Amino acid sequence: MRLLLPIAAAAALLAGQNPSGYTFTADSELVLLDVGVSNERGENLRGLARDQFRVFDNGKLQTITQFSSEDLPVAAVVAIDSSTSMIPKRSEVLTGGLAFVHESNPLDQISIADFNDAVHFRLPPDRPFTSDYPALRSALLDIRMEGRTALYDAVYESLLHLKSSRPGRKTLVIISDGGDNASRRNLQDVIAAARQSPATIYAVGIFDPEDGDKNPRLLKNLARISGGQAFFPREVSETAAACRRIAADIRSRYVIGYRPVRLNDRAEQRAISVTVVGAGKVKVRVRTSYYLPALSSQG
């Protein structure tokens, strides 16, 4: 997965269109960043202007060529822990998933997944993403809790699944109450996938105090490196509120694009940082790096 889009496709994205069939060429590279900004109270800041943002690629100030503060649609996977330990929490967790779908942009394309001993995508293969609320509700209510927890596999496969979605903003929402005890993939695989994916990752961790498998650090790290957020409700009944906050955050973000300057043709992982001026003390959420592919691999 790449954060790079052709200029034509990026322009169509920023206009709210759904481009397809484009060619990725060396002279039209564009990095698109999904950026969240909040104030000291944690409230999302809307209405910031392009000239208030400063984007740094490997420490060098970039020229912003594309900018949108509109509520642009996303492609999202909602991945729900369906292991045995979730049985007492099933109602609250599924209500959280429904709350996220209900509060999302009506044009969002959403896919439902759950994970226990394996990862299951609940929508039909011929329609892996949809904005149809009844279909998404039915997919969520089909989830049954059993087995162990393949969290690593769920993150990895969900990011891979997002590759088949339409071009544009991509998001992964994870709802889980534990760590991992059933995956084929390992932690290094998951971190590498998150670094190379353009998706913004959100997590809702609903941990039992005595749960020996819990791993809030992983959820925090995935959110941090992708520019998302991790929430840890004190009570499982607060899951829906956390999911509504995630939907609101997604709809309040900025899309910022720039053309990276190459020093050579090689692939590399590049560091990203974004600051905001003229808005007081703010917190900026953006991915920490992106993968710039080798020129010879494009086409």
Secondary structure, 3 states (H helix, E strand, C coil): CCCECCHHHHHHHHCCCCCCCCCCCHHHCCEEEEEEEECCCCCECCCCCHHHEEEEECCEECCEEEEECCCCCEEEEEEEECCHHHHHHHHHHHHHHHHHHHHCCCCCEEEEEEECCCEEECCCCCCCCECCHHHHHHHHHCCCCCCCCCHHHHHHHHHHHHCCCCCCEEEEEEEECCCCCCCCCCHHHHHHHHHHCCCEEEEEECCCCCCCCCCHHHHHHHHHHHCCCEECCCCHHHHHHHHHHHHHHHHCCEEEEECCCCCCCCCEEEEEEEEECCCCCCEEECCCEEEECCHHHCC
